Structures are given as C-alpha cells and as structure tokens.
Amino acid sequence: MGAAITGETHEELVTDLISKMGNNLSYKKLPVRLYQISRKFRDEMHPRHGLLRSREFEMKDLYTFDTTEENATKTYEIVCQVYENIFNRLGLQFKKVIGATGNIGGKLSHEFLLQSDIGEDTIIVCNSCQYGRNIEIEDPSVRENKCPRCGSELDQMSAIEVGHSFLLGTKYSEILGSTYKDKNGQNIVTQMGCYGLGVTRILQAGIEVLSEDEAIRWPKIISPYQICIIPQMKGYMEEKFMELANNLYDELVTVPNLRGEVVIDDRTRFTVGNRLTQANRLGYPYVVVIGKSAIDEEQKFELQDIYNKTTDFLSSSQIISKLSNIKTAGQ
Ligand SMILES: [Zn+2]
C-alpha cells in the first residue's frame, strides 16, 4: 500500500487490509464497514459541466464485509435505504435503477440517478412502479417496451449518476484472501459489498436539476447559507438600519441550527433591489430586508421565501420563530 495511490476504486486496497487481519478476524467482528471519504483524481480527457466531470472530485466510498451472502444482502439493503434517505433529505427526486456491474463485477448493482438532459447515462423507468434499469444492461435485440414487473409503459430518459451500489460476493475476497474465522475456527471467505456517493457530483447535479434559468437553486439543506439579511441603502438613518440588521443576525445565529447560516449583505452602496436580485441568483433560501417599514411604528421586516416566492411582513420575533424551524445540515 502506498501513499501515492490515486486509483478510481479501492476494492483491492481495502480487501487487502481486511485480509491482513484475516487470521484474527472472528465471525463475531462482522459485519465490518469501512468508509473512505476522500478526493479522487482521474485523467479526464474532456472535463465539462463544472463538477460533474472533473479531474478531481470528492467521493464517499464504503466497503462492507459479511459472513454470509444473506447477511451481505441485508447490509446491501440497509445501505441502499440510507442512500435513499440522503437523497430524500436533500429534496432530490432520484431514480434507483438496476445498474451494470461493469468492470467492478459482482452479483447485483443499483445506480442512483437524477433525471437531466445533460446526463450521460440513459435509463429506462416504469411509469407506475419503482422498476428501472440502465440501458447498459440491455441486450438491444430483445428490448422490452413493457415493465417486467407490472406491465406498464416504460420511459427512457437521460440521467446523471450520483450513487452506486454493488453486491460483490466473493470476487475480491477470494483473490485477495480476505477471510474470517467461523464458530469452528474454520477460515471462510468474506462476502463483500461496495458503495459510492459522488459528493461533489451530488452538489453539482442537485443545482443542475433544481435551478431556474438565471437563478441557482440548491438542495436547500446544503445551501452555503440559509439566510441573507439586506439592510436599507446608505443614506437616511443608515446606522439605524445596520443596527437592526446586526441585532437580527446576532439573534438568529444563537439558534443552534442557524449557526453559520446567516450573512448580512452590507454593501449598502447598492440599492436593496440590486442586492435582492443578486441574492435571488445566488439562491439563498431566505432573505430578510430591513427596509423603511422596519423603523416605522409597526417595525416590520420583510421576509422573502425565495424558493416559494412568497413575502411576509413580520416582527423580528416572528421572523426568528419562523426561521428557527428551517432544516439545515447541522440538524
Ligand atoms: Zn412497473
């Protein structure tokens, strides 16, 4: 094992690691789940679409080792469910399809994808049930137009792959001698799985599928900031507006899930409208304008829910109680 290894996949490395534990690895220690979260490098000939196809990217990989095929299948189902939960939490409408095992090999494979015209994968999905497959696994001469599960029509679409799961069986563990000791002290080959989430890819693909023509829309929960406060343009009573903005900021960041989630756009040389346009394009989910209504008798701040395109005039305590409930990655 060397420090300079920059391979696309690390099955061999990780299996080798387990095989070195081999003689001492009791069945009681399984399942073992090893994560590798790191930057990877690829000699990409044609980098394009920002982080979708780049020479450097962040991956979350997981390698699992189980005693039996049945247990490995259970692990496989658990990890796939976790991946589904992650995409649901990100608010991304994903497709889970049967994938090609390709050069990694194995018994079973699923891909997680987001529908997009710029996607480089083509998938076939059922209109009525959850069935789907990558066309890579099809034999073109026997293409079926009906769902093999429910008989409904199938749709073909382009999609961006953001996650992948493989039930590997013993392909790697046999070659590399990854074994465990069973109850009787016998050495048995481990059953493996390997799983990947493209972290940078999910970010770029999420923006790709959610954004509007001229405005970024993030998977809300991973938006770099949730709230942008915009105080009135400099001029009449400018110190008062800035003080109100600072006070609101201070109160918001004491809410545990809003720590690090609030910015003040204090470029008061620009009009509120100008900064609102920019905030909309950058995709802050919420904007609070500290305008003239903040210093009249009612003291109302303007809260804009950017993604739902709604505006409310609220007191600062109403704003804090409303924004305290938004979901952030810190929760
Ligand atoms: Zn179906």
Boltz pocket constraint, residues with backbone or C-beta under 6 A from the ligand:
constraints:
  - pocket:
      binder: B
      contacts: [[A, 126], [A, 127], [A, 128], [A, 129], [A, 130], [A, 131], [A, 147], [A, 148], [A, 149], [A, 150], [A, 151], [A, 152]]
      max_distance: 6.0
